[in-house]
Amino acid sequence: MAETRFDAALDREPVARRLGDVRLRYDAELLIGERVPSLDAPALIPDALVLTGMAAAVVALCSLVIPGLSGGLWGTLAAAAISAAATVAGLRMGGLRRGRRGFAVNFDQHVIRIDRPGGLRIRTATTLVPFAEVTAVLLLERGPGQSALAVAARDRPWVLVDAVPDQDRAQLERLRRMLEAAVGLIPPAGA
């Protein structure tokens, strides 16, 4: 029954192609949302940290190899520590940024698959949430002028769509209503 309610809602109000940080597509029995990283200045921070770590490693190595550049033991150790800290921080931030975050709503199997980054670089943690465990579909305020869409299940919210500007709030509300219909939170018409 959930498929027919969702299909009817989808026919009345089509899903936007892009909403916040997620690209949406409807494929047969699936609604798929894939995070698309933005290309702004904060996106460059992880790469800048890795480059800083590499530069500090070169300084530490040069102070060991070239006698005239000797910064002493403490200078070499400081450069090595800066190198390690910057490299690890950059890799961690880059992994979280580049990590796959998305979701797939499977209307045939009545389940939502939620993918989120986990680990240093490429690991993804996947959680399957059956429709029966979804207690609410929430609109969250994420700061001035931005909202998010989450499903509440297992005593926590799972963010599906984030960084939606206020001008796209109507599309976000439309997606919320469609997901509520799909998981059975909205009673069927005439019930």
Secondary structure as the mmCIF struct_conf table of DSSP 4:
data_model
#
loop_
_struct_conf.conf_type_id
_struct_conf.id
_struct_conf.beg_label_comp_id
_struct_conf.beg_label_asym_id
_struct_conf.beg_label_seq_id
_struct_conf.end_label_comp_id
_struct_conf.end_label_asym_id
_struct_conf.end_label_seq_id
HELX_RH_AL_P HELX_RH_AL_P1 ALA A 2 ARG A 12
BEND BEND1 GLU A 13 GLU A 13
HELX_LH_PP_P HELX_LH_PP_P1 PRO A 14 ALA A 16
BEND BEND2 ARG A 17 ARG A 17
STRN STRN1 ARG A 18 LEU A 19
TURN_TY1_P TURN_TY1_P1 GLY A 20 ASP A 21
STRN STRN2 VAL A 22 ASP A 27
TURN_TY1_P TURN_TY1_P2 ALA A 28 GLU A 29
STRN STRN3 LEU A 30 ARG A 35
BEND BEND3 ASP A 40 ASP A 40
HELX_RH_3T_P HELX_RH_3T_P1 ALA A 41 LEU A 44
HELX_RH_AL_P HELX_RH_AL_P2 ILE A 45 VAL A 65
HELX_RH_3T_P HELX_RH_3T_P2 PRO A 67 LEU A 69
HELX_RH_AL_P HELX_RH_AL_P3 GLY A 72 ARG A 98
BEND BEND4 GLY A 99 GLY A 99
STRN STRN4 GLY A 102 ASN A 106
TURN_TY1_P TURN_TY1_P3 PHE A 107 HIS A 110
STRN STRN5 VAL A 111 PRO A 117
BEND BEND5 GLY A 119 ILE A 122
STRN STRN6 THR A 124 PRO A 130
HELX_RH_3T_P HELX_RH_3T_P3 PHE A 131 GLU A 133
STRN STRN7 VAL A 134 GLU A 141
BEND BEND6 GLY A 143 GLY A 143
TURN_TY1_P TURN_TY1_P4 PRO A 144 GLY A 145
STRN STRN8 GLN A 146 ALA A 153
TURN_TY1_P TURN_TY1_P5 ARG A 154 ASP A 155
STRN STRN9 ARG A 156 PRO A 165
HELX_RH_3T_P HELX_RH_3T_P4 ASP A 166 ASP A 168
HELX_RH_AL_P HELX_RH_AL_P4 ARG A 169 VAL A 183
TURN_TY1_P TURN_TY1_P6 GLY A 184 GLY A 184
BEND BEND7 ILE A 186 ILE A 186
HELX_LH_PP_P HELX_LH_PP_P2 PRO A 187 PRO A 188
TURN_TY1_P TURN_TY1_P7 ALA A 189 GLY A 190
#
